[in-house]
Amino acid sequence: MTKTKSRESYGRLSGVVGLFLNFGLFALKLVIGLLSGSIAVIADAVNNLFDTASSLVTFFGFKLAGKPADKEHPFGHGRFEDIANLVIAMSIIFLGIEFIRNSIENIINPPEMSFGPISIVLLVVAFFVKFWMYLFNRRLGKKIKSDTLMTVAKDSRNDCVITLATIVSLLVITLFGIYIDGYIGILVSVLLLRTGVLAAKETLSTFMGRPVDKATADNIKQIVLSHDGVFAIHDLVVHNYGPERNVATVHAEMPMDMRVDDAHKIIDAAEKAVWDKLGISLSIHMDPVDAENRRLTRLKDTIRGYLAQNCPSANAHEFYLTGDDLAFELEVPHSMDKAAQDALRENISQIIRAADPTCCARIDIEFGFVAEE
């Protein structure tokens, strides 16, 4: 079974299990809520009804995400999983808003409530069912590294808190006659809104384009540099089209006097190695380097040595020396402001003048696409 098919199977399993269990919990809590008159229990029941719909979204989201690439979508359909995650997050936010409205009405006009110990026992059973669903989805989510299933798991965890808060509310009313049903509802609503907003923010961040994580970047670097003839790499960019669907580009520094066909063989081997080990489709651009130019080598070592000691988050590459004119790119973190960039550029210029008084440097500032530590 391919990774994509395996991922689809796990996602659909989560959807089917959630569909049946959530609908069963909805029916159970709705009966308890209607019999007792508790807005918290009814709201909890409606929450499980939304969870049933979310399970359907999960099922079809993974099913659609598992479709192979076609002429309209050559990168596959993996982003359907992210769309499913966004739909679930928005449903959680909508539910949180509705809970706040209903809870405020409940505080203003407390309803008559009546229930027995059987209701509480059934809610305790519902709590353990949801706790099992939390563990189940979290395990699947970690196994296939799915943000969608992790969101489903967090929603199940929230449901545990909701049900537990509802049980506490009913016990307080029974033992002390204090109606805290509406206040518990507001507390639950805030929890739902927080979960929904964080999940939506995470998914929207993916759509906007997130930097590749440093571990993946380091793995790509290690694989490419393991091939003879590659001195260094820079300008790594990884585009994500859904889980396990990554396309990347990188610049590789190689000797300028190397035969083109020899360089091509090395690049092909490096690209294949990255695909075989990481499942990333990598395209390598060759940057020719004059390794025999001692003056250029000395200047590069001086600049990189200064950065290693004074600004390790920055790096310099694509050095070109024409006569006394040195040009290179200085990659700095996005967190570095303009004043700090100008100061770093000036300090490097002074280092260059001290090492080679006749050299005139042109330093171009750029930003990288790898997650900053």
C-alpha positions in Angstrom: 0.0 0.0 0.0 1.4 3.4 -1.0 1.8 6.2 1.6 -1.0 8.2 0.1 -3.4 5.2 0.2 -2.4 4.3 3.7 -3.0 8.0 4.8 -6.4 7.9 3.1 -7.3 4.7 4.9 -6.5 6.1 8.3 -8.4 9.3 7.6 -11.5 7.4 6.4 -11.3 5.1 9.4 -11.4 8.1 11.7 -14.3 9.6 9.8 -16.4 6.3 10.0 -15.7 5.8 13.7 -16.5 9.4 14.5 -19.7 9.3 12.4 -21.3 6.5 14.4 -20.1 7.4 17.8 -20.9 11.1 17.6 -24.4 10.5 16.3 -25.0 8.0 19.1 -23.8 10.6 21.6 -25.9 13.3 20.0 -29.1 11.1 20.4 -28.2 10.1 24.0 -27.5 13.7 25.2 -30.5 15.2 23.3 -32.8 12.9 25.2 -31.2 13.7 28.5 -31.2 17.4 27.8 -34.9 17.5 26.8 -35.9 15.5 29.8 -33.9 17.6 32.3 -34.3 21.0 30.6 -30.5 21.6 30.8 -29.3 24.0 28.2 -25.7 22.8 28.8 -26.7 19.2 28.0 -28.7 20.2 24.9 -25.8 22.4 23.7 -23.4 19.4 24.3 -25.8 17.3 22.2 -25.8 19.8 19.4 -22.0 19.9 19.6 -22.0 16.1 19.0 -24.3 16.6 16.0 -21.7 19.1 14.6 -19.1 16.5 15.4 -21.1 14.0 13.3 -20.9 16.5 10.4 -17.2 17.0 11.0 -16.7 13.2 10.8 -18.3 13.3 7.3 -16.0 16.1 6.3 -13.0 14.1 7.6 -14.1 11.0 5.7 -14.7 12.8 2.3 -11.7 15.2 2.9 -9.3 12.2 3.1 -11.1 10.4 0.3 -10.7 13.4 -2.1 -7.1 14.1 -0.9 -6.2 10.5 -1.9 -7.1 11.1 -5.5 -4.1 10.8 -7.9 -2.8 13.7 -9.9 -4.6 14.6 -13.1 -4.3 17.1 -16.0 -6.2 19.8 -14.0 -4.2 19.2 -10.8 -0.7 17.9 -11.6 0.3 18.2 -8.0 -2.5 16.0 -6.7 -5.4 16.7 -4.4 -3.7 16.6 -1.1 -4.9 20.1 -0.1 -8.4 18.7 0.3 -7.2 17.5 3.7 -6.4 21.1 4.6 -9.8 22.2 3.4 -11.4 19.6 5.6 -9.4 20.9 8.5 -10.6 24.5 7.8 -14.2 23.4 7.6 -14.0 21.6 10.9 -12.3 24.6 12.5 -15.0 27.0 11.2 -17.8 24.7 12.5 -16.2 24.7 15.9 -16.0 28.5 15.9 -19.7 28.8 14.8 -20.7 26.4 17.5 -18.8 28.4 20.1 -20.6 31.6 19.1 -24.0 29.8 19.3 -23.2 28.4 22.7 -22.4 31.9 24.1 -25.7 33.3 22.8 -27.7 30.4 24.3 -25.7 30.5 27.6 -26.4 34.3 28.1 -30.1 33.6 27.5 -29.9 30.8 30.1 -28.3 33.2 32.6 -31.0 35.8 32.1 -33.9 33.4 32.2 -32.9 30.2 34.1 -35.0 27.3 32.9 -36.7 24.7 35.1 -34.5 21.6 35.3 -35.3 18.1 36.4 -33.2 15.0 36.1 -32.2 11.8 37.9 -29.0 9.9 38.7 -29.4 7.8 35.4 -28.8 11.0 33.4 -25.5 11.6 35.2 -24.4 8.0 34.7 -25.1 8.2 31.0 -23.1 11.5 30.8 -20.2 9.8 32.5 -20.4 7.0 29.9 -20.4 9.7 27.2 -17.3 11.3 28.8 -15.3 8.1 28.5 -16.5 7.5 24.9 -15.2 10.9 24.0 -11.9 10.4 25.9 -11.4 7.2 23.9 -12.1 9.1 20.7 -9.5 11.7 21.7 -6.8 9.1 22.2 -7.8 7.3 19.0 -7.7 10.3 16.8 -4.5 11.7 18.4 -2.8 8.3 17.8 -3.9 8.3 14.1 -3.0 12.0 13.7 0.6 11.4 15.0 1.0 8.3 12.9 0.3 10.0 9.6 1.3 13.5 10.8 -2.2 14.9 10.0 -3.2 18.4 11.2 -6.8 17.5 10.4 -6.9 14.4 12.7 -5.1 16.4 15.4 -7.8 19.0 15.2 -10.4 16.2 15.5 -8.6 14.9 18.5 -8.5 18.3 20.2 -12.2 18.7 19.5 -12.8 15.4 21.2 -10.7 16.5 24.2 -12.8 19.7 24.3 -15.9 17.5 24.3 -14.6 15.7 27.4 -14.2 19.0 29.2 -17.7 20.1 28.0 -19.3 16.8 29.3 -17.4 17.0 32.5 -18.4 20.6 33.1 -22.0 19.6 32.3 -21.9 16.9 34.9 -20.5 19.3 37.5 -23.2 21.8 36.7 -26.0 19.2 37.2 -24.4 18.0 40.5 -24.1 21.6 41.8 -27.8 22.3 40.9 -28.9 19.0 42.6 -26.8 19.4 45.8 -26.9 23.1 46.4 -29.7 24.5 44.2 -27.3 26.9 42.5 -28.0 27.3 38.8 -24.6 27.6 37.1 -25.7 26.0 33.8 -25.3 29.2 31.7 -21.9 30.1 33.2 -20.6 26.6 32.4 -22.0 27.1 28.9 -20.0 30.4 28.5 -16.8 28.6 29.8 -17.3 25.8 27.3 -17.9 28.4 24.5 -14.6 30.1 25.1 -12.8 26.8 25.0 -14.5 25.9 21.7 -13.7 29.3 20.2 -10.0 29.0 21.2 -9.7 25.6 19.6 -11.4 26.7 16.4 -9.4 29.9 16.0 -6.1 28.1 16.6 -7.0 25.3 14.1 -8.2 27.8 11.5 -5.0 29.9 11.9 -2.8 26.8 11.5 -4.6 25.8 8.3 -4.7 29.3 6.8 -1.0 29.6 7.5 -0.5 26.5 5.4 -2.4 28.0 2.5 -0.4 31.2 2.8 2.8 29.2 2.5 4.9 28.3 5.5 8.7 27.9 5.6 10.1 24.4 5.5 11.0 23.1 8.9 14.7 23.2 9.8 14.9 19.4 10.2 13.7 18.8 6.6 16.0 21.5 5.3 19.0 20.0 7.1 18.1 16.5 5.7 18.0 17.9 2.1 21.3 19.7 2.7 23.0 16.6 4.1 21.9 14.5 1.1 22.9 17.0 -1.6 26.3 17.8 0.1 27.1 14.0 0.3 27.6 14.0 -3.5 31.1 14.8 -4.7 31.5 18.1 -6.5 28.9 20.0 -4.4 30.6 22.6 -2.2 27.5 24.2 -0.6 23.8 24.8 -1.1 21.6 27.9 -0.6 18.2 29.4 -1.6 16.3 26.3 -0.6 12.6 26.7 -1.2 10.0 24.0 -0.5 6.4 24.2 -1.8 3.7 22.1 -0.1 0.7 20.8 -2.0 -0.7 18.7 0.8 0.7 16.1 3.2 3.7 14.2 1.7 3.5 16.3 -1.5 6.5 18.6 -1.6 8.3 20.2 -4.5 11.6 22.0 -3.8 14.3 24.0 -5.5 17.8 24.7 -4.3 21.1 26.3 -5.6 24.2 24.1 -5.4 27.7 25.5 -5.6 29.9 23.4 -7.9 33.3 23.9 -9.6 33.1 26.2 -12.6 35.6 24.1 -14.6 33.6 20.9 -14.2 32.2 19.5 -17.4 28.5 20.2 -17.9 27.7 16.5 -18.4 29.5 15.6 -15.2 27.7 18.3 -13.2 24.4 17.1 -14.7 25.1 13.5 -13.6 25.8 14.7 -10.0 22.7 16.9 -9.9 20.5 14.0 -11.2 21.9 11.7 -8.6 21.4 14.2 -5.8 17.8 14.9 -6.9 17.0 11.1 -7.0 18.6 10.6 -3.6 16.3 13.3 -2.0 13.3 11.7 -3.7 14.1 8.2 -2.5 14.9 9.2 1.1 12.5 12.1 1.7 9.8 11.8 -1.0 10.5 15.4 -2.1 10.7 16.3 -5.8 13.8 18.5 -5.9 15.2 20.6 -8.7 18.8 21.8 -8.4 20.2 24.9 -10.0 24.0 24.9 -10.4 26.0 27.9 -9.3 29.5 27.8 -10.8 32.3 28.6 -8.2 35.8 29.6 -9.0 37.5 27.3 -6.5 41.0 28.2 -7.8 40.7 31.9 -7.1 42.7 32.2 -3.9 41.7 35.9 -3.4 38.0 35.1 -3.7 38.4 32.0 -1.4 40.1 34.2 1.2 37.4 36.8 1.2 34.6 34.2 1.4 36.3 32.6 4.4 36.7 36.0 6.1 33.1 36.9 5.6 31.7 33.6 6.6 34.0 33.4 9.6 32.7 36.8 10.8 29.1 35.7 10.4 29.7 32.5 12.2 31.0 34.4 15.3 28.8 37.5 15.2 25.5 36.6 13.3 25.1 32.9 12.9 21.5 33.3 11.8 22.8 35.0 8.6 24.8 33.5 5.7 26.5 34.7 2.6 26.6 33.0 -0.9 26.8 33.5 -4.6 30.2 35.2 -4.5 31.5 36.8 -7.7 34.8 38.7 -8.0 35.4 40.8 -11.1 38.6 42.7 -10.9 38.3 44.5 -7.5 34.5 44.3 -7.4 33.1 41.7 -5.1 29.4 40.9 -5.2 27.4 38.4 -3.0 24.1 37.8 -1.4 23.6 38.1 2.4 20.6 36.1 3.7 19.3 37.4 7.0 16.3 36.3 9.2 12.9 38.0 8.7 13.1 39.2 12.3 16.1 41.4 11.6 14.9 45.0 11.1 16.2 47.5 8.5 18.6 49.2 11.0 20.2 45.9 12.0 20.5 44.9 8.3 22.3 48.2 7.5 24.6 47.8 10.5 25.5 44.2 9.5 26.1 45.2 5.9 28.4 48.1 7.1 30.3 45.8 9.5 31.0 43.3 6.8 32.1 46.0 4.4 34.6 47.2 7.0 35.9 43.6 7.5 36.3 43.3 3.7 38.2 46.6 3.5 40.5 45.5 6.3 41.2 42.2 4.7 41.6 43.6 1.1 41.8 47.4 0.9 41.4 47.6 -2.9 38.2 45.4 -2.9 34.9 47.1 -3.4 31.9 45.1 -2.2 28.2 45.0 -3.3 26.1 43.3 -0.8 22.5 42.3 -1.6 20.2 41.6 1.3 17.7 38.7 0.9 15.5 36.5 3.1 15.3 32.8 3.3 12.5 30.2 3.2 13.5 28.0 6.0 11.9 28.2 9.4 13.9 30.3 11.8 15.0 28.8 15.2 
